[in-house]
């Protein structure tokens, strides 16, 4: 099966809840746990239609989409911009900086981590923002995440857009 064939999973209220591998979407329809809404024109097995969008038979309680506080996601939230000098950098030229340093009780949380270039991170060191007189351009916050953000590494098919936006 092609690696980039996915199925958008909706709950009974037609709200997007997950993106799954198309094999899983096919299996969910085959076992009657979901109903297909739209199909791909070409699937991995001729004569078998693989679902592009499926709808579950049950409602799923509203849950917020969340992503872990890690390098990739922090840089994405901050748009690859150093929060101290304001310059844009590539992934390999950024670091994560603790606004309240670890040695002073700071933790790796969305509200305490920002993207920083190597120069600014070294300049700030283990000082607080007040001690270093270096304040982040944007207050670090938990990002608002949509389903498309969680799966930003895959290409969203046009046929899904009516269910996502």
Buried (B, 14 or more C-beta within 10 A) or exposed (E): EEEEBBBBBBBEEEBBBBBBBBBBBBBBBEEEEBBBBBBBEEBEEEEEBBBBBBBBEEEBEEEEBEBEBEEEBBBBBBEBBBBBBEEEBEEEEBBBBBBBBEEEEBEEEBEBBBBBBEEBBEBBEEBBBEEBEBEBEEEBEEBEBEBBBBBBEEEBBEBBEEBEE
